Amino acid sequence: MNDILPDSTAVWQHLEDTFREIAGAYGYREIRFPLLEQTQLFKRSIGEVTDIVEKEMYSFEDSGGDHISLRPEGTAGCVRAAEQHGLLYNRQQRLWYQGPMFRRERPQKGRYRQFHQFGLEAFGMAGPDIDVEIIELSVAFWRRLGLADCLTLELNNIGSAEDRRRYGAILGEYLAGRAEELDPSARNRIETNPLRVLDSKHPGNRAVVEGAPAMADCLSPESVEHFEALKDLLAAAGIGFTENGSLVRGLDYYNYCVYEWTTDALGAQGAVCGGGRYDGLVAQLGGRPTPAAGFAIGVERLALLLETLEKIPADAQFRADICIVVIGDGVTAESQALARRLRERYPDLRVVCQCGGGKYSQQVKRAFELNARLVAVMERAEGGSPQQVKLRSLDDGFEPVTVPLERCEEEVERLLSPDS
């Protein structure tokens, strides 16, 4: 794919741990589903005349003649897996997932052909209260990351499927009258999916869209009522937002409220999170009619935002608690035995045992690279096994301490304790 994924493992782990904790606090549990799905799943859910299905999916025919695609997004696969395993039958369900997605598009800042997402889906709840809960959860995530003041919530009401069909006919007629002012891609959308022209970034298309009929004039009373109640609940929760009448999202399954969290810190590619309601998707994929809502967060773009704004916390970097350094030959078994005892006695400690030997200076350098809090130096004494271990701090937090091997665990605990 000719993409080089950013080397930010520790930051990604920090993001995953934080998201898992917050999602769990709101009652969401993790679900896992395959990278490969039947191509028809995405055609039925995302829409056959979307950019994703027409141009961006990695699809192929396998040796059995089945048409398979790498998942370009997570909602359809989550719905398929939850329905297949009976998780949605006559019940409410809150689920989250994380993992790689794949789209064959020109790589962008923070978006690669293989990219990663955190996704969250809620099923069986039709009111705007669940929309607000999901948005509130995202706010809690931004606050934990120190990004609450760096992101803007943009909302739009795209109505029901019938509302969109009615508006699409009106919009298509308007766009056809100004087709010569549109770029070729937008002209192709006039007959197939005119709403996709609304969120085009092309300057010429934007000028045409500014004069287009308003979607609000085609919305049903039910759509308006849902959206107004959602805005009232957001205001009651103290969550600010702006309304963006051009926001439609790139997937056909959405209805009613759609939204994005955006930033101006990353240039044109400023969308970090997007979501909304998709009340018809479960039935569309063969299940019972089930109201649903959710969002997805781009991990690479989020990590890039943290880096750009210098908001990566120190504890997001990997740090070994103790690194065991071996000098000379014949103490490998003792060093590994010490590491085992430390891990068994203190399961939360990150203990790294230097393997492969090397000079003392080389091993200490590797300990620095691991950002180790403590180094335990083991060396065979004359005439027998090592009877003592030297414990030292790489940041000169204390004078080196030499203790008998049998007392090493207790001394490690003392030196690593917050009061030490």
Beta strands, then each sheet from edge to edge (+ up, - down):
strand 1: 29-30
strand 2: 36-38
strand 3: 59-61
strand 4: 67-70
strand 5: 93-102
strand 6: 114-123
strand 7: 152-157
strand 8: 242-243
strand 9: 255-262
strand 10: 271-277
strand 11: 292-298
strand 12: 322-327
strand 13: 351-353
strand 14: 374-379
strand 15: 388-392
strand 16: 401-404
sheet 1: 1+ 5+ 6- 11+ 10- 9+ 7- 8-
sheet 2: 2+ 4- 3+
sheet 3: 13+ 12+ 14+ 15- 16+
end
